[in-house]
Amino acid sequence: MATTKKVDKPNKKAVPHELTFLDVRQAARDGQKVFDTFVITGKLPVTK
């Protein structure tokens, strides 16, 4: 009787919404721009 070996899936699953280092860096840069604008103008820039 022939048996087929099941292919093991890798333990680490790919998470599509996982943040990469570049995503975090970009968010920090955007946050810094908003903070600088707030310090200069005294108002938070709100987008609608």
Backbone as JSON Lines, residues from 0, in Angstrom:
{"i":0,"aa":"M","n":[0.84,-1.19,0.0],"ca":[0.0,0.0,0.0],"c":[0.88,1.25,0.0]}
{"i":1,"aa":"A","n":[0.66,2.13,-0.93],"ca":[1.47,3.34,-1.05],"c":[0.93,4.41,-0.11]}
{"i":2,"aa":"T","n":[1.83,5.03,0.61],"ca":[1.42,6.12,1.51],"c":[1.99,7.42,0.96]}
{"i":3,"aa":"T","n":[1.25,8.48,1.1],"ca":[1.73,9.79,0.67],"c":[2.07,10.6,1.9]}
{"i":4,"aa":"K","n":[3.17,11.27,1.83],"ca":[3.61,12.1,2.96],"c":[2.96,13.47,2.86]}
{"i":5,"aa":"K","n":[2.39,13.9,3.96],"ca":[1.81,15.24,3.97],"c":[2.93,16.27,4.02]}
{"i":6,"aa":"V","n":[2.75,17.33,3.27],"ca":[3.74,18.4,3.27],"c":[3.45,19.29,4.47]}
{"i":7,"aa":"D","n":[4.45,19.42,5.33],"ca":[4.28,20.25,6.52],"c":[4.28,21.72,6.13]}
{"i":8,"aa":"K","n":[3.33,22.43,6.7],"ca":[3.3,23.88,6.47],"c":[4.28,24.54,7.42]}
{"i":9,"aa":"P","n":[4.89,25.64,7.01],"ca":[5.82,26.32,7.92],"c":[5.07,26.84,9.15]}
{"i":10,"aa":"N","n":[5.79,26.85,10.27],"ca":[5.17,27.26,11.53],"c":[4.77,28.73,11.52]}
{"i":11,"aa":"K","n":[5.61,29.57,10.92],"ca":[5.31,31.01,10.9],"c":[4.33,31.31,9.79]}
{"i":12,"aa":"K","n":[3.21,31.88,10.15],"ca":[2.21,32.25,9.15],"c":[2.45,33.69,8.71]}
{"i":13,"aa":"A","n":[2.22,33.95,7.44],"ca":[2.38,35.3,6.92],"c":[1.18,36.14,7.38]}
{"i":14,"aa":"V","n":[1.46,37.23,8.05],"ca":[0.4,38.1,8.53],"c":[0.34,39.3,7.59]}
{"i":15,"aa":"P","n":[-0.75,39.47,6.85],"ca":[-0.79,40.55,5.86],"c":[-0.79,41.95,6.49]}
{"i":16,"aa":"H","n":[-1.3,42.07,7.73],"ca":[-1.37,43.41,8.33],"c":[-0.22,43.66,9.3]}
{"i":17,"aa":"E","n":[0.83,42.86,9.2],"ca":[1.99,43.04,10.06],"c":[2.77,44.27,9.6]}
{"i":18,"aa":"L","n":[3.18,45.09,10.54],"ca":[3.92,46.3,10.2],"c":[5.38,45.96,9.97]}
{"i":19,"aa":"T","n":[5.95,46.54,8.96],"ca":[7.37,46.38,8.72],"c":[8.1,47.57,9.33]}
{"i":20,"aa":"F","n":[9.42,47.46,9.39],"ca":[10.22,48.55,9.94],"c":[10.01,49.83,9.16]}
{"i":21,"aa":"L","n":[9.88,49.71,7.84],"ca":[9.68,50.91,7.01],"c":[8.34,51.55,7.29]}
{"i":22,"aa":"D","n":[7.3,50.73,7.53],"ca":[5.98,51.29,7.87],"c":[6.06,52.08,9.17]}
{"i":23,"aa":"V","n":[6.75,51.54,10.15],"ca":[6.88,52.21,11.45],"c":[7.67,53.5,11.3]}
{"i":24,"aa":"R","n":[8.74,53.45,10.49],"ca":[9.54,54.65,10.27],"c":[8.75,55.74,9.59]}
{"i":25,"aa":"Q","n":[7.93,55.36,8.59],"ca":[7.12,56.33,7.86],"c":[6.07,56.94,8.8]}
{"i":26,"aa":"A","n":[5.46,56.13,9.64],"ca":[4.46,56.63,10.58],"c":[5.11,57.59,11.58]}
{"i":27,"aa":"A","n":[6.31,57.28,12.03],"ca":[7.01,58.17,12.96],"c":[7.35,59.49,12.29]}
{"i":28,"aa":"R","n":[7.73,59.43,11.02],"ca":[8.05,60.66,10.29],"c":[6.81,61.52,10.11]}
{"i":29,"aa":"D","n":[5.69,60.88,9.77],"ca":[4.43,61.62,9.61],"c":[4.0,62.23,10.94]}
{"i":30,"aa":"G","n":[4.14,61.47,12.01],"ca":[3.79,61.97,13.35],"c":[4.65,63.16,13.74]}
{"i":31,"aa":"Q","n":[5.92,63.11,13.38],"ca":[6.81,64.22,13.7],"c":[6.39,65.48,12.94]}
{"i":32,"aa":"K","n":[5.97,65.33,11.69],"ca":[5.51,66.48,10.9],"c":[4.28,67.11,11.55]}
{"i":33,"aa":"V","n":[3.35,66.26,11.99],"ca":[2.13,66.76,12.64],"c":[2.48,67.47,13.93]}
{"i":34,"aa":"F","n":[3.4,66.89,14.71],"ca":[3.8,67.5,15.98],"c":[4.47,68.85,15.75]}
{"i":35,"aa":"D","n":[5.35,68.92,14.74],"ca":[6.01,70.2,14.44],"c":[4.99,71.26,14.04]}
{"i":36,"aa":"T","n":[4.01,70.87,13.23],"ca":[2.95,71.8,12.83],"c":[2.18,72.29,14.05]}
{"i":37,"aa":"F","n":[1.9,71.37,14.99],"ca":[1.17,71.73,16.2],"c":[1.96,72.71,17.05]}
{"i":38,"aa":"V","n":[3.26,72.47,17.17],"ca":[4.1,73.35,17.98],"c":[4.16,74.75,17.36]}
{"i":39,"aa":"I","n":[4.26,74.81,16.04],"ca":[4.39,76.1,15.36],"c":[3.08,76.88,15.39]}
{"i":40,"aa":"T","n":[1.96,76.22,15.07],"ca":[0.69,76.92,14.91],"c":[-0.18,76.86,16.16]}
{"i":41,"aa":"G","n":[0.04,75.88,17.05],"ca":[-0.81,75.72,18.22],"c":[-2.11,75.01,17.89]}
{"i":42,"aa":"K","n":[-2.27,74.55,16.66],"ca":[-3.47,73.83,16.25],"c":[-3.08,72.48,15.67]}
{"i":43,"aa":"L","n":[-3.89,71.48,15.95],"ca":[-3.65,70.16,15.35],"c":[-4.22,70.16,13.94]}
{"i":44,"aa":"P","n":[-3.41,69.75,12.96],"ca":[-3.93,69.66,11.59],"c":[-4.91,68.49,11.49]}
{"i":45,"aa":"V","n":[-6.17,68.81,11.18],"ca":[-7.2,67.78,11.09],"c":[-7.63,67.67,9.64]}
{"i":46,"aa":"T","n":[-7.58,66.45,9.12],"ca":[-8.02,66.23,7.74],"c":[-9.42,65.66,7.76]}
{"i":47,"aa":"K","n":[-10.25,66.1,6.82],"ca":[-11.63,65.62,6.77],"c":[-11.86,64.88,5.49]}
